[in-house]
């Protein structure tokens, strides 16, 4: 190998790739030239850590150059915290291609890519209705379109965008494509309660710590073996968990096709918001008023059997996750790029001030059972015994030496 010293080689990679980007004809050179110094620094740090191809860089370029410098700096802080170097990185790879679930209305040249836990059951029903209203109206189970209950099974469903192109007989970038994306924490909690705690479909995992460990292992193994290619669906425990929990960015062929999508932000707490977004989208796609009214009725008709909104178990798990800096670091290691490239909203980095740690240690020495640490970290530790454990975990997570 020409470069025997890997670190020496990687030092040159960002410069080489940025040079190639500028002279690649498919890139928007104006965006590169006009990118802020903060954006260029982010690209440099990203490319020092990850190996990507031309299409991946296009996706990154389109998103990051539209961000404010303040947001790019926050993203860079996360990147340096979660991935100090290529060899010491807790981040899952940003670009990988899992199985995709396309639902197509041929009448409207409209394609939805459904993502598990993102209203996928109801969206499957909506797209079946738009494709062929008769099929689903006669079935009488609009809100429970999953597994073999799907009225349009095998009729408007595909795994690859090339199959969609063949079905519609137009290029993918000429059809009207959309996907619903969800705030990663909300999606994770919804899936954990529904799939793991209630339905017991995650093996022995019924809590956040176990599930995060399973996803970290599955994510690395999936990418390493590259055995979750498009169209190779399966129903083992690992495959089931992967489809419901691994990053949204790995689905819908976002790694190469993100710019060809209309991204709609979905939240289970705001059904009216997603209804408005879909109504606008369908109107522009030529869906008639009567069909839009029918879809709005279905959206207002309650939640699917998989919904976990308002669930007390979900609230308890969310509190446990957010109060643990170690679990939060692992969570962000899995879903940082979902936040950056799909949701476009990064949560705050949980930091522990030195004064908090000093106060914490003083309280342990006084053997107090309960504490009221200053407001920035209130509720972080609930008892002396849990404080000792949290201190050990903070050291492991790199918060303190």
Secondary structure, DSSP 8 states (H G I E B T S, - for coil): -----HHHHHHHHHHHHHHHHHH-TTS-HHHHHH--HHHHHHHHHHHHH----HHHHHHHHHHHTTS-HHHHHHHHHHHHHHEEETTEE-S--S------EEEEETTTTEEEEE-TTSSHHHHHHHHHHHH-HHHHHHH--TT---GGG-TTTTTSEESSHHHHHHHHTS-GGGSEEEEEEE-HHHHHHHHIIIIIIIS--STT--SHHHHHHHHHHHHHHHHHHT---TT----SHHHHHHHHHS-GGGSTTHHHHGGG-EEEEE-TT-HHHHHHHHHHHHHHTT--HHHHHHHHHHHTS---TT--TT-HHHHHHHHHHHT-HHHHHHHHHHHHHHIIIII----------HHHHHHHHHHHHTT-S-----GGGTTS--SHHHHHHHHHHHHHHTS--
